[in-house]
């Protein structure tokens, strides 16, 4: 045990300790026996405690008169006890504790314990002398110590520290019931700054909760910006309004969605619409360190107690550290799982309606799902909504054509737009008006790529003369009639198959435009995952997202995970096919699957397609017409008639070959129709292993 030394006080002129401090120090030393530990170590001439209590300090260990010291301190203790009515705690602390006591319903004994704990955490000398009781205090020893220190019957102390006691339920303080520790280690407060706040000034509850709970900033979006979840809002808005008016308890809403989709803004907009204060449970402590789930739940309990009589909502963001399921390898339980009964009671009885936000529903233990009144998924807004957000945030930074093109990016979340536009707007003068749009697109592109998306297609590339023209598609079915039928039914499952470049994806894009619907294009690489079960989840997300936005769903390279199950070698190959079949059957919209390899697809999957359209190589007449169109577009003059025979020999020619050659034109300019045909021949030669086809199959 180390001796107590002063580094800031002069031992020759020690300040007179406050009556409450003297009383508690003497109770720790005499009736609780801390003096025995102290006398084993004290021998320093600058010992603060000895100086304050008027004890003689020995020059070396063992050179003290124990009996004399005991007698002198007992005499001081008795005198302090006679004057205990004068040992009031600091006025500011007393006022704040009284205010909290009325707010949350603390009894007198609980107020005394809270006062002592605050001073134990702020008065260094009190903490040091309390350490003389040892660092192996059990629950019984803690209760005994508080009984003596505060002159409270032990049954009342035990009741105050009970798990169901108001001190614990309110989150103001807690008793560490794990193992043994010092007195300060056993008695914990709401946060690191709570004790200082209690002693700093007469404060309102919001100030006392500083560092754990904070008022939310004003909303930047309104509920009109969330029309893509209109169905959920049509239930959520009247339910929350009635909850606030009637003071209903146990109201909890779980909102999940990808980062940046606007979950926090939705909570702010709801609070603003209801005319309620919104308070956020901090995810960081007052020092900027991440707050663990246990401390955040204690802050939540305190906020529930403090704001129960206010017209307020609570926002609990990043709930993963509370509701996260057990780790798949270590099988660790989350805070909520470890205290399931207590958590359920809290969700059933919280007086302040709470919005719980998470990036994924998978973090929510299924056992808790039924405890939430509503589960609301907040997806990335559909294109019309994205365009509206871009207009609101970037209308003065982007030309209309750029804005419309960026709005087609399916993965563009509102938060990404808000952050990028704020950066560009802050340096608007330095960039100059001409560089605003490129700078904004650059920021958006980099953020999307960092999130694992494809980013934004920038301008500057040569555009094709036609994205899609049925005159240049060689199929065995009338695609125009298919489009007419889908325009009426708005539902269908189509399989497009054939060699690469024959126009399958182009047709899907044209069809989506014809139907006036967005296109959700997914490649196999977007869906297939190395993790077991993740491919199935990605498939479900793709279908769910398309259904939500009313989009045409295109799954390209579907042969990558729709192989015949009879040839499967692993169980996950079967489950992926099963998931695809299930999603196809239940999807109410237009689903298009494209593949270059029709052979080997699962037979059950093939039966589920309403239409199976084969895309083939260009017919000679189509190839010639397309050559003439590209020659006009490139301004190289009409092709000579003798090129027709040369072109006819290119039996594996596709519209995609023309697009590839046009891309080459950027680097190596094509100046004649003959050069264009030669470039097409080279493209075909690559398909034939380097041999140019001469028309024989």
Phi, psi and omega in degrees: 000127181278154176281159179271123182236147179260135177246356183233345184252144176276123183295339181282338179227065181290141177289151177287122181294148176300147182306319180295322180290316179300316181299313183291324178298316181292324177294323176295322185279320189264284184295330180270355171081016180293340181297326181300316179291320183297316185291342179286343189237342188282127174199004184273144184284348181250026183294119185292315182299312180299320180295317181295323183267003177072029179271149176281134185259121179288157181282336182211161180303139177087347182266058178221156179263098185300316183297316179296318180296316179300315182297315181296318182288326176297322180295317177296320181297316180297320179294319179295322179294324180293333181256019185298336179293342178268356186272058180280144179289166179309141186302317181299317179295317181298318180294315181294319179294320178298319180296315178295322179301317178291326184291316185252356177086041180281142171280169182300318180295324179291324176297319180297317180295319179296318177301313181297317183295320177300314181289329176297328181274350183241335181263107186299318182294320178297318178296317182296317180289325177298332178295339178294344176285349178107168180249022180232040182285130174267177178302317181297318181292323177297314179298319178297317181296316180292327177300315181287313185297320187254358179057048179242137178305140184301321177302324179291324177296314181297320179295320180294326182268002180295152180301330180267004178287160185294324179302317181284315182296329179282345181082001182296318177207166180211159177254122177288112184263005181266112175066212183235158181195184174284172182298316178295323179293332180278330183256107185249147180255174185304317182204172180294329184265353185300315182297317179296321179296323180293334183260351188278318182194167174286108192241156174279168183304323181299319179293320182294333180269007182305133182096345179236323178224136183220148174297138181281142176297162180299154179288142175261344178240157175251172180296338176296338179279000182239034180294343179288351172240037184303323181298316179291319181295329180295339176261317186293318184298306179294329180293314179293323179297317179290325177300314181294318182292322184267351182067036182292143180258164177070033181260117182222130181241128179256119181244124181230153180172164182298155179304137176089001183281350175104027181297313180295320178295326176297316178299317179296317181295321178295316179298319179295318179295324181279346186072034182251153167287147177237125180243134182257135172282119186294142175265355176233151176277183185290349177261001179089004178274150178301134178273133181285167184299323181296314181292325178292323177293325177293321176296322178297316179297318179298316180297321177299320179288317185291322189253015184299331182258010179253155175280091191215159169237152174249144178240117179246096182270162177052059184281002182303324183285355177253312187259359183306137178291169180300142179301134186296336182261309184271348180057039176282145180266149174284171177302316182294321180292320181293335182235052189300313181299314179296319181296318179298318179296322180294317180292333181278343190232002184297129183283338181258121179305138187232136173255118181258123185247140179211153177282344184207138176292340182292342178284345184272120176300126182307334180295338182264348186304317184290348180280347181265137181293323180217144170247117184243122174267130179248096181279173171297135184302150175291172187305312180303322180288321177298320180295322179294317179295319178297320177299316183291321186267330189230014183301332179267001182248336185239137170295154183306319183293324177292317182299316180296322180291318180294327181296341179284349181287112188295329187268010184280107182273151181303321182296327178294318179296314182299315183293314182296318181294325178295320179297311182296318182295330181290337180240032184301316182294321181292324181285319187087151186301325184292336184259002183296308182297312177300322181294317180295316179297323179298314180295315179298316181299312182296319180295315180297318179295320179296333178276000179093011178264179185274349180083194184252132175286116182275164178279174177114347178268152178293129181272145179289148178297328178216129175286320180207136176213118182302340179293340183248022177245124181259102181231169179260016183211153180279102183291331179295320178292324176299317180297321178297318179295319180292329178297333179273312186276332184056024180208137179173157180234117188236137174247121177254124182224154181149177184298159177298145175085001184277357173108016183294309180293322179300320178295319179300319179293318178297319181296318179299317178295320179297324180275354183067033182236151174291159177248125172258102181262125180234128174271166177301323181294337178285339189251316185289133180233152177284347183269136181298129178089342184285328177299316179298320179294320179295321176298314181298320179295320181298314180292319181295319180295319179294320179296318182297322185266357183066035186263156167282127181260121176248120174251109182273156179055043185295341179296342182295333181221020177237035180288157180305125183294340179293339180259007183292141178251346181229152183297324183291338176293325179287316183294328178295317178295316180300319180295319178298316180297318179297315181294321179298320183292325187262351183287125184273352185261207181261121180242130179236128174246135179237147181206149173269346186233095181285329183291133176097357177290151181299133185295324179294325179292318180300323181293337183277350178277131177289322182229136172236106186252127180267129176255125182245180178292160182297139170285157182307319181293322178293317181299319181293316180297322180289325177298316179297320180295318181289326178296320177295318182296321181275355178057049181246011178087157181292148180290145178290147182304326183294345178286344182298317180295318179299318181290326182295333180286346180275079188286347181250032183276140180228162173301330178296330177294320177298318179297320180296319180293322178297324175296323178295332182301334179294328184259327181225101191297132176268123187249357180207160178296327179296319178295324179296317179294319178299319178295322177294322178297322178295321178297317180292325181298324179297328179288334184258024179071027178097357180259131177279126181292141178242016172106354180258135180253000000 
